[in-house]
Amino acid sequence: MATLKFKAKSPFEENDGRRHDVTDYKYQNYTENVSAQNKTGAPVNVAIFGLGRAGSIHLANIKANPRVNLKYIVEANTSIWDNITQHWNLKGVTFVEPKDADIVYNDENLQACFICTPTFTHEEFILGSLQGGKAVFGEKPISQDPDGTKRCYEKAAEVGKPLFCAFNRRFDPSFSSVQQKVRQGVLGHVQRVKTVSRDSPLPSMAYLKISGGIFHDCAVHDIDLITWILGEYPSEVYVAANAQIPEIAAIDDHDNVAITLKFKSGTIAMIDICRFAAYGYDQRLEVFGHSGMLDVKNDSPNKTEYSGVGETVEAPMYYSFPSRHQDGYKRELDHFLDVIQKGEKMSVTDRMTAAVSKVADACEESAKSGAPVKLSWTPEEIPEDYVML
C-alpha cells in the first residue's frame, strides 16, 4: 500500500505526554472523582430559600456535589415538604417556613444561603442572610429596584461576605469559550454580536405577573452575556417590542422584542427575544470580527441523525432552560464554592449587576417611548477588566 510509509509508531511508545484538553471539564471532574482527593476542606453547609423553578435546579446540583451539605430548606408551601424529603432522601435536612427564617440566619454552623424565591422577596432574604454572616448565592435580580440592589451589596461589603448574582449563561461551556477567545483577540476587533433567546415552554401567567417584565427577567441574560464578552457597556439602546399574545398584552408586558445596542468602540449588538418558541428552547450566539466569526448553535439531547427517503431528521433542540443550561448551573455552583472555600475572585460583581440593570431600564424606556435611549457611564460604574471609551 502506498501509505504504508506513513504508518506511525505504536501509541504505547508515545502515550505518556498525552493529556485531555483544558476544555474537557467533564473529564477533569472525572479525574478529581477518581483520585478522591478533597482539596477544598469540609463541605459548605447551606440553605435553599424557595423550591420553584430555579430552586429545584439548585437542589439537584447541591445534592450531587460532595462539596456541599444541605442543612435547611426554606419553603412556604408546606404541602410539598414530605414529597421533597422522600424524593431527594433528605435525611437531616430541616424545613422552615419563611416567617421562621431567623432559625437559618442564626445558625453559626451555616456558611451560605441560596435565594431562589420570587423577585419581590429577594432583598429581604439576602439582607437577612448577610446580617447572619452567610455568603449569598442570589438568583437575578438581586432586588426589584436599584436602591435595593445597592443596599444588598453595601451590606455584603459591611459584613465581608460574598454576594453572588447568578448569571448562569456565563458558565455555559460554549458561551464561556466564546468570551475567552474574543478577549484573546482571536476575532480581532468585534464588529457585530447577535443573540437569540426564544423561550420554551410558554411561562405561566402566574409567573409572568411576578417576573419583573421581559427586560429584567429575560433580556438581562443577553445583556450580561454580550457586555461580558465585549468588556464594554453600550452608549445607546433602541428597542422595538410588542405583545403577540393577548394575555401578555393584558398585563402590559411584551413577548416579541428586538434590541439594538451601540457601543462607542464601534461594535453593534442585536438581541432577539421571544417568550415562546413552539419548536424548543432557541439559544444562539454569533460574534463577528475582522479576523473571523464565532458561532454557538442550538444544542440537543443527543446527536442522532436519521436519514430516510427524501428526509434527514435530527434530534430536536432542548425543550427548556433546565436541560439546555444544565452544565452552566453546575459550573456556577462550583464557582460559588470556589469563592467560599478557595477565596477565588467572584466573577459577577456589584458593578456588573448594577450595569446590566441600568441597560435593562434603558431598554424598557425605549420600548415605551419608541425612541433610542442614550447611556452615559462614570468610572465608578465600570467593573475591573471592562473599558470606558
Secondary structure, DSSP 8 states (H G I E B T S, - for coil): -TTGGG----TTTT-TT----TT-HHHHHHHHHHHT---S-S-EEEEEE--SHHHHHHHHHHHH-TTEEEEEEE-S-GGGHHHHHHHHT-TT-EEE-GGGTHHHHT-TT--EEEE-S-GGGHHHHHHHHHHTT-EEEEES-SSSSHHHHHHHHHHHHHHT--EEEE-GGGGSHHHHHHHHHHHTTTTSSEEEEEEEEE-SS---HHHHHHS--HIIIIIHHHHHHHHHHHTB--SEEEEEEE-SSHHHHHTT--SEEEEEEE-TTS-EEEEEEES--TT--EEEEEEEETTEEEEE----S---EEEETTEEEE----SSHHHHTHHHHHHHHHHHHHHHHH----SS-HHHHHHHHHHHHHHHHHHHHSS-EE----GGGS-TT-B--
